Amino acid sequence: MKKGLLIVFSGPSGVGKGTVIKKLMENKDLNLVYSVSMTTRAPREGEVDGVNYFFVSNEEFQKAVYNDELLEHACFVDNYYGTPKKYVEKMREEGKNVLLEIETVGAKQVMNKYKYDDGCISIFLVPPDIEELKKRIQKRNSETDEVVEKRIRKAVQELRETFRYQHVVCNDDVDKAVSKITEIILKAVQ
């Protein structure tokens, strides 16, 4: 059995990563499994522990870092996020293509450890422009104006990191973005 891909997928908050991922996961030809990240942030409405994230305390997170149980980890907008190593490697060994939805600091850590030859591909999803991104974040109605502004400032920083990624895809139309990413994954599997 061929080892699965490790797909590093990033993009600023509000760019539509969740929507794109949902559509990608529906395509059985991609043989995708979503890597559930660990986080110290509180669950948003509708999020389920163990499905969307493993929601943990700061102490539990620090213990995982100390024990080298994370593929990558970072602090993003005052919360910690990380990818459990064991789960990712188990899925890849089973031939699954593991999709890591991570921010740029964590992505850089993964891309420094895993190269294209190791079955790692990287994709950055960008918005058409910053104003559209701000509208998308505000439309969620889940954050204060202060947090929205923090997310926009962070997005501007993250967009400066796109050069590190093998592929940059604009999400001006969800179906087009999904089609482009599908093409990238299928080509990498060959």
N, C-alpha and C positions, 0 to 999 in steps of 0.2 A: 504494500500500500504506500502510495506517495504521501509524504508529509505535507500538511496543509500550509497555506500562506499565512503570514502575519501581516495584517493590513492596518497600517497606522492612518487613522482618519481624524483630521483636525479641522477646526474652523472657529471663528469667533462666536460667542454667545448670541443667539438670535438668528444665525445664518440659515437655520433650517436643517441642521444635522439630524435631528430626531425624525423629521418627516422623510428625509432621504433614506435614512437607515431602515425605517419601517418598510419602505417600498423595496429596498434591496433585499431585505430578509424574506420577502414574499417570493423572490425568484429562487426556486429550488435548484436551478442549474448552477448557481453560485456556491452552493454547499457552505453557506455562511453560518457561523455561530457568533453571537454577540458576547464579547468579553465584558462581564459585569465588573465594574470598578468598585473599589472601596472608597467611601467618603465620610467626612465628619460633618458635612452639611445636613441640615434638616430636610426630610422628604417634602417634595412639592405635592400638591393635591393630586391624588391618583397614582403616585409612585409607590411601588411595592418593594420591600426589602428582599434582596436576593434575586430580584428580577431586573429592576432598573439600576440599583446600586446595592452594595452591602453597606448599610448605614451603621457606623461605629462611633464610639467615643474617641476623643483625642488620645486617651491613654491606650486604647486598643490599637489605634493607628500607629502610634509611636512604637509599640511592641512589635508590630509587623515589620516596620522599618528596621528596628534593631536586629530582628531575627532574619533579615535579608529574604523576606517572603514576598517582596514586591518587585515586579519587573521594572517599574518606574514609579515615581511619586513626586508630587509637587503641591504647593499651596496656590490656590486660585481664589481671588476675591474672599480672603479670610477663612477659607476652608481647605482641608487637605483631601487630595485624591490620589489613588494609586491602583495599580493593576496586579492582582494576585498571580504570581508566577506559575504555580502548580496547575491551576485551571487552564491557562493558556497552552502550556506545553502538552498537557493531556489531550486537549482538543486537536492540536496540530498533529500529534502522533496518531490520532484516529482518522487523519486525512481531512479534517474540517479546516476551512479557511476562517481564521479568527479575526474578527473586526474589533480593533481597539479604538474607541472614540476617546481621544485624549487631547489635552491642550498642548501648546507648543513646548513648554519646558519638559514635560514628560515624554513627548514625542522625540525630542532631541536625545534624551537618555536612551530610548529604545533604538533610534536610528544609529546611535553610536555603537550599540552592542550588536545589532542585527543589520546585515547589508542585503542588497538585492540577491546576492548569491546564497544567502541564508533563507531565502523565500520571504523576504520582507519588502513590501511596497508601501509608499507613502502618498497620501492624497490630502490636499488642503482645499476645503470648500470656502469660497469667498462670496460675499454679497455683491450685488450690482454696484452699490455705493454705500457710504456710511449713513446717509439720511434714511435709506431704505432699511438698513440694519436697526437703526434707532426706532423706527416705526414698528418693526417686528417685535422688538423687545418690549416696547410700551404696550403693544396689543395683548401681550400675555396677562397683563394686570397682576403680576405676581411679585413685583419688586417696587420699592420706593423710588422716587426720582433720583435720590442720591445713589442708590445701587445701579440704576439704569446708567447714570453718568459714569460710574466706576467701570461698568461693563463696556461702555463705548471707548473709554480711555484704554482699557485692556485690549479691546478689539484692534485699535489703531496700532498698538505695540505688536500684537500677534500677526497682523497683516504684513509687517516688516520681515517676518520669518518665512514667508512663502518660498523664498529661494532655496530653502533646505529640503523642500519636498520634491519628489519625482514628478508629481502631477498636481496641477492647480485647476479646479473646476469651478466655474461661476454658477451660482444658484439663482439665476434670474427667472428660470422656469424649472420647476421640480422634475417634471418628466424628462426634460433634456439633460439635466444634471444626473439623474438616475441612469439614463441611457449611456452617458459618457463614462460614468464610474463602472457600470456593468461591463462595458467594452474593455476598460483598463484591467479589471479583475480577470476576465476570461482570457485576455492576451497573456497575462502573467502566469496563469495556470498551465498554459501549453508547454 
